[in-house]
Amino acid sequence: MQELKYLIGYSDQLTGQVQQLIAEGGLGELLRKRYPLTHEIKTDKALYDFTVELKNQFLRKAPPLSKVVFDSRINVLHQALGVHSFHSRVQGGKLKAKSEIRIGAVFKTAPPEFLRMIVVHELAHLKEKEHNKAFYSLCEHMEPAYHQLEFDLRLYLTHLELFGELYEKNTKT
């Protein structure tokens, strides 16, 4: 039995079900059935607009975002899904702060629900720096299905690692 590194911490019963699904060749089919479409957000500008729209809907008082981009340097299979960073600089006599969000480029071909979940996660870091109860409550406020999407995203990453792309590039179905 192979280790499912994206599912570490989940129950043996649940990981056993996933192992069986993989052995039967049904993981990709399950994911495509639940999430049949990929999103239309392919450019950094479209990603920025999508993220700012979510931010303005849920976090109006949070600091502005200076940059939101797809980043091919983020190795999602070994590092992170996205990165949120703060940069502070002294400019004249003032301290200027900038917030940036970088999303792994592998998510250019992901279902829209997964992209939204990742963006919600990174936006939550504007208010909560740590992954604590308040952080996850904020994520659930912005995306009520957050925890299910996070689990399904872990299944998606498992599929990518074991079998490669689930969706053809530049397709909707």
C-alpha positions as CSV (number, residue, x, y, z in Angstrom):
1,M,0.0,0.0,0.0
2,Q,1.4,3.4,-1.0
3,E,1.5,6.4,1.3
4,L,-1.0,9.1,0.5
5,K,0.9,12.1,1.6
6,Y,-1.9,14.6,0.9
7,L,-4.2,12.6,3.2
8,I,-1.9,12.2,6.2
9,G,-3.9,12.9,9.3
10,Y,-7.1,11.5,7.9
11,S,-8.5,8.3,9.4
12,D,-7.3,4.8,8.3
13,Q,-10.9,4.0,7.2
14,L,-11.0,7.1,4.9
15,T,-7.5,6.6,3.4
16,G,-8.4,2.9,2.9
17,Q,-11.4,3.9,0.9
18,V,-9.2,6.2,-1.2
19,Q,-6.6,3.4,-1.7
20,Q,-9.4,1.1,-2.9
21,L,-10.7,3.8,-5.3
22,I,-7.1,4.2,-6.7
23,A,-6.7,0.5,-7.1
24,E,-9.9,0.2,-9.0
25,G,-9.0,3.1,-11.2
26,G,-11.9,5.2,-10.1
27,L,-10.3,8.3,-8.6
28,G,-10.1,10.4,-11.8
29,E,-13.7,9.4,-12.7
30,L,-15.0,10.4,-9.3
31,L,-13.2,13.8,-9.5
32,R,-14.4,14.4,-13.1
33,K,-18.0,13.6,-12.1
34,R,-17.9,15.9,-9.1
35,Y,-16.0,18.7,-10.9
36,P,-16.6,18.3,-14.6
37,L,-15.4,21.8,-15.7
38,T,-12.2,23.7,-15.5
39,H,-12.3,27.5,-14.8
40,E,-11.8,30.3,-17.4
41,I,-9.2,32.2,-15.4
42,K,-6.0,31.8,-17.4
43,T,-4.2,35.2,-17.0
44,D,-2.8,37.0,-14.0
45,K,-5.1,39.9,-14.6
46,A,-8.2,37.7,-14.6
47,L,-6.9,36.0,-11.4
48,Y,-6.3,39.4,-9.8
49,D,-9.8,40.6,-10.7
50,F,-11.3,37.3,-9.4
51,T,-9.4,37.6,-6.1
52,V,-10.2,41.3,-5.6
53,E,-13.9,40.6,-6.2
54,L,-13.9,38.0,-3.4
55,K,-11.8,40.2,-1.1
56,N,-14.2,43.1,-1.6
57,Q,-17.2,40.9,-1.0
58,F,-15.9,39.4,2.3
59,L,-12.9,41.4,3.5
60,R,-13.6,45.1,2.6
61,K,-11.5,46.4,5.5
62,A,-8.5,44.2,4.9
63,P,-5.4,45.8,3.3
64,P,-5.4,46.1,-0.5
65,L,-3.6,43.5,-2.6
66,S,-0.8,44.7,-4.8
67,K,-0.3,41.6,-6.8
68,V,-2.1,38.3,-7.5
69,V,-0.4,35.9,-10.0
70,F,-0.1,32.4,-11.1
71,D,3.4,31.3,-10.2
72,S,5.1,28.5,-12.1
73,R,7.9,28.5,-9.5
74,I,5.6,27.1,-6.8
75,N,6.0,23.4,-7.0
76,V,2.6,22.5,-5.7
77,L,3.3,18.8,-5.4
78,H,6.2,19.5,-3.0
79,Q,5.7,22.9,-1.5
80,A,2.4,24.8,-1.4
81,L,-0.8,25.5,-3.2
82,G,-0.4,29.2,-3.0
83,V,1.7,31.7,-1.1
84,H,0.6,34.9,0.6
85,S,3.4,37.4,1.5
86,F,3.6,40.8,3.0
87,H,6.4,43.2,2.0
88,S,7.2,46.3,4.1
89,R,9.4,49.1,2.9
90,V,10.3,52.5,4.1
91,Q,9.5,55.0,1.5
92,G,10.4,58.5,2.5
93,G,9.2,58.9,6.1
94,K,6.4,56.3,5.7
95,L,6.2,52.6,6.0
96,K,4.6,51.0,2.9
97,A,3.1,47.5,3.1
98,K,2.2,45.3,0.1
99,S,0.3,42.1,0.1
100,E,0.9,39.5,-2.7
101,I,-0.8,36.3,-3.4
102,R,0.8,33.7,-5.7
103,I,-1.1,30.6,-6.8
104,G,0.6,27.5,-8.2
105,A,0.4,27.6,-12.0
106,V,-0.8,24.0,-12.0
107,F,-4.2,25.4,-10.9
108,K,-4.7,27.0,-14.3
109,T,-6.4,23.8,-15.4
110,A,-8.2,23.0,-12.1
111,P,-11.9,23.1,-11.5
112,P,-13.2,26.6,-10.4
113,E,-14.2,25.3,-7.0
114,F,-10.5,24.4,-6.2
115,L,-9.2,27.8,-7.4
116,R,-11.8,29.6,-5.3
117,M,-10.9,27.4,-2.3
118,I,-7.2,28.3,-2.7
119,V,-7.9,32.0,-3.1
120,V,-10.2,32.0,-0.1
121,H,-7.4,30.3,1.9
122,E,-4.9,32.9,0.9
123,L,-7.3,35.8,1.5
124,A,-8.0,34.5,5.0
125,H,-4.3,35.2,5.7
126,L,-5.0,38.9,5.3
127,K,-6.8,38.8,8.6
128,E,-5.4,35.6,10.3
129,K,-1.8,34.7,9.9
130,E,-1.9,31.3,11.6
131,H,-3.9,28.3,10.7
132,N,-6.1,28.4,13.8
133,K,-9.8,28.1,14.6
134,A,-10.5,31.8,13.6
135,F,-8.6,31.2,10.3
136,Y,-10.8,28.2,9.3
137,S,-14.0,30.0,10.5
138,L,-13.1,32.8,8.2
139,C,-12.5,30.4,5.3
140,E,-15.9,28.7,6.0
141,H,-17.5,32.2,6.0
142,M,-16.2,32.9,2.6
143,E,-16.7,29.4,1.2
144,P,-19.2,27.3,3.2
145,A,-18.0,24.0,1.5
146,Y,-14.4,24.9,2.4
147,H,-13.5,21.7,4.2
148,Q,-15.1,19.4,1.6
149,L,-13.3,21.3,-1.1
150,E,-10.0,21.0,0.7
151,F,-10.4,17.2,1.0
152,D,-11.4,16.9,-2.6
153,L,-8.4,19.1,-3.6
154,R,-6.2,16.7,-1.7
155,L,-7.7,13.9,-3.8
156,Y,-7.0,16.0,-6.9
157,L,-3.4,16.4,-5.9
158,T,-3.1,12.7,-5.2
159,H,-4.4,12.1,-8.7
160,L,-1.9,14.5,-10.2
161,E,1.0,12.9,-8.4
162,L,0.0,9.3,-9.3
163,F,-1.4,9.7,-12.8
164,G,-0.8,13.3,-14.1
165,E,-3.3,15.7,-15.5
166,L,-7.0,15.0,-14.9
167,Y,-8.2,17.6,-17.4
168,E,-6.9,18.4,-20.9
169,K,-5.3,21.8,-21.1
170,N,-7.5,24.5,-22.6
171,T,-10.7,22.6,-22.3
172,K,-13.9,23.1,-20.3
173,T,-15.0,19.5,-19.9
